[in-house]
């Protein structure tokens, strides 16, 4: 197990290098640079800006400098946020995005798993149909549409919740719910399918034949086994939620990293783009590793060595 | 009986006063807090470096310069005692040396006196190549400024020498002298803009790049920044040490909501006091009985147009450009696309500033017959003979609707086919700046209210913002004369001739002058808007605003 983890972490370095190389190339290939503004800057200004940010150097040197910086823990500076350090910007936005993501994830699990289980246990009953109906609706409504609906009903009409911003519990409710619905629907359908499959397994029938109580069968044998596919989808969902949603963060004015990353791309803020992409790659790889380890914890049959 | 009459009389007096009093009195009442919204996190709030309206909104509350603007955009003294003139010795006879006398009572928010040395430091810093400030090129007429800014690869010693050679000098604590290369009649306007606001050398030296974070962000304006939660909000309070009339507000909060629908919802939920409305909802808002009395509309110094790349066929044909100008129904555009907000433009300089001429562009009022006559003069017997026209635009906001409108107008009115080409915003800007486009949507807003910012900048041969490739020796010569003409009437006349020339040559399809359309809560009083406000209407004069609950 330890060897497996070390191996994976070593591969992570290779992955990060490739990701940074591809991002760097793509970033410089797309038309338009950071100094292309609606009011054209004087050529002297562009020259000074290029010099200031090292963009006057050959592209390969720029990439080398960037990698050198990373090795010293320096993700560079942002051009669109007053020369602030990219590391600082990410560290300021991350707790907000991560909190929102974790709340949304817990919400998705709390809605998804019970709904999916209930639907499977009472297959073809009204509970099942209701669950399928809800998960279809939740899976089809885009988060921002739901977000706008929530704002109109809960803020504009009823004045119950603030429309956006960050800092209080009330401000998390709507964006977390808008973010949670899609993964909740997904998890519900996944749980339903895998539970139905597990219920038909021989060992469940054996347990029933042995006269074990239904509750024991469900908690000890069914739930645990039916969760393996769910963990597979929940892992990437968690990674996606934690890395932030530009649309939801923008709609609810949340100063998270999802919004900053997209703004960075629009502004061709090379420092911010590189820093965010590397951070995302790192986060996703790490969460996937955790998910793989989780398999082994949930299912003793899975071994990595 | 008398008692009864008296009782009724007093009752009436009380009732009347209850009804009339709140409407009449306009004194501050209740908490004096104003919450507004800026369009996002400001990139720079360092006065030397700022260039964008979001940034200006922040800076204008915390700093002020030697000069400023009145509500009608005429100049006024702020940190200076007198407006320099040749008569009072503030401007030398050759127009190349300016001397400003400073008010000794002006202090920084920490109580330290504002001196001419603060201005000298700031203006010299503006030319520091390592700072790479974006607006510096406006000030290249200051002696030694351009040489210092361009010495980007020079040694530290050489840079220090060039820094000292910049023609800005504090003659004593309260006298500042600035030397220019050429006489420049608009120089005082430039001195009213944010890049020349004073800056504290001791603070910049001590805190480096973080000097713009509170509590180090020390200014001399009516407000003090106390909090900056990045990408979320900025909080300011009244500056108790402000030298002039102190702000009536106790607290000013600048939120940073970027989504127009979210901002509108926040306004309806009483979270902000001033808000725009999402594009396309203007008419709904006008029809809403609650919201319509809260609408504030005013003209802005911004003109929108479609620019032609006049060196590419078929836009190299002047009569074709004139035909397109006459063949478009601008009233329908404003009514259908802009929600009835804005004023049709038939020339370039907008109303509300020197140089606007309502009589220009008479040929471009919508008239299909006239347009077809221009088309014939251009050598096309019918619109279908005109090669397919390609229109580029940034695929954001309501630009797609604008492009579709012109496509439909050209087809219906002139039978000309237009292909519309949406582009990603930066890619579009780059294509326009590199003049690799044929026909593109764009707008121009005033940096300062003078034709100098509107004509040579955009239509002068090879000028930085001339992307139409328009080139006219006669136009260039008029602008060159105007640039150094110290007699203002003569100067404006030269620019009037230059503008008439541009309108006749039609390097752009003039479309409309922008109008601000915002909602203001009834409790916000004393808002003074101008045609050159930053992100928030009235932000040049927030110190005058009060809340009446």
Interface residues (C-beta under 8 A of the other chain):
Chain A: X30 X31 X32 X33 X36 X37 X38 X39 X40 X41 X42 X43 X44 X45 X47 X48 X49 X51 X52 X80 X81 X82 X83 X84 X89 X92 X93 X148 X151 X152 X155 X156 X159 X162 X163 X164 X165 X166 X250 X251 X252 X253 X255 X259 X260 X263 X266 X267 X268
Chain B: X40 X41 X42 X43 X44 X45 X46 X51 X129 X130 X132 X133 X134 X136 X137 X146 X149 X150 X152 X153 X209 X212 X229 X230 X231 X232 X233 X255 X256 X257 X258 X259 X261 X262 X265 X266 X268 X269 X270 X271 X424 X425 X426 X427 X428 X429 X430 X431 X433 X442 X443 X464 X465 X467
